[in-house]
Amino acid sequence: MNRREQSKGVDGVVNESDSMQNSILIRIDQIVREVRQRMIGEGSCVNDLKEICERILM
């Protein structure tokens, strides 16, 4: 099950104070930025962090 789904309350709102969820999101952000730097270094024209994240998490 998706961690984000697990951290939803009864009303369907995600608990933003969930430390595990926040750690996961921070690490995903770090990885996407590292991938972006490597892609730029290799001459890729992809520069959009959101697009890179979507491709990684497909």
GIKA-V921862 format. One record per residue. N is the residue number from 1. PHI is phi in whole degrees, -180 to 180 (* if undefined). PSI is psi in whole degrees, -180 to 180 (NA if undefined). D_FIRST is the distance of its C-alpha to the first C-alpha in whole Angstrom. Layout:
<<N | PHI | PSI | D_FIRST> <N | PHI | PSI | D_FIRST>>
This chain:
<<1 | * | 145 | 0> <2 | -67 | 134 | 4> <3 | -60 | -35 | 6> <4 | -65 | -39 | 9> <5 | -66 | -37 | 7> <6 | -67 | -30 | 7> <7 | -89 | 6 | 11> <8 | -77 | 143 | 12> <9 | -85 | -175 | 15> <10 | -61 | -34 | 17> <11 | -82 | 1 | 18> <12 | 87 | 4 | 15> <13 | -91 | 136 | 17> <14 | -74 | 134 | 14> <15 | -78 | 105 | 16> <16 | -74 | -11 | 18> <17 | -90 | 4 | 19> <18 | -68 | 112 | 16> <19 | -65 | -36 | 17> <20 | -65 | -44 | 14> <21 | -61 | -44 | 13> <22 | -64 | -39 | 17> <23 | -64 | -41 | 17> <24 | -63 | -46 | 14> <25 | -65 | -39 | 16> <26 | -64 | -43 | 19> <27 | -67 | -40 | 19> <28 | -59 | -43 | 18> <29 | -61 | -44 | 21> <30 | -62 | -45 | 23> <31 | -63 | -44 | 22> <32 | -62 | -40 | 22> <33 | -67 | -39 | 26> <34 | -65 | -44 | 27> <35 | -63 | -41 | 26> <36 | -61 | -45 | 28> <37 | -61 | -43 | 31> <38 | -66 | -39 | 31> <39 | -66 | -40 | 31> <40 | -64 | -42 | 34> <41 | -63 | -30 | 36> <42 | -91 | 1 | 35> <43 | 89 | 17 | 37> <44 | -73 | 147 | 34> <45 | -90 | -3 | 34> <46 | -77 | 122 | 31> <47 | -130 | -5 | 31> <48 | -89 | 119 | 28> <49 | -61 | -38 | 25> <50 | -65 | -41 | 23> <51 | -65 | -42 | 24> <52 | -63 | -45 | 23> <53 | -60 | -44 | 20> <54 | -62 | -40 | 19> <55 | -67 | -40 | 20> <56 | -67 | -42 | 19> <57 | -91 | 12 | 15> <58 | -65 | NA | 16>>
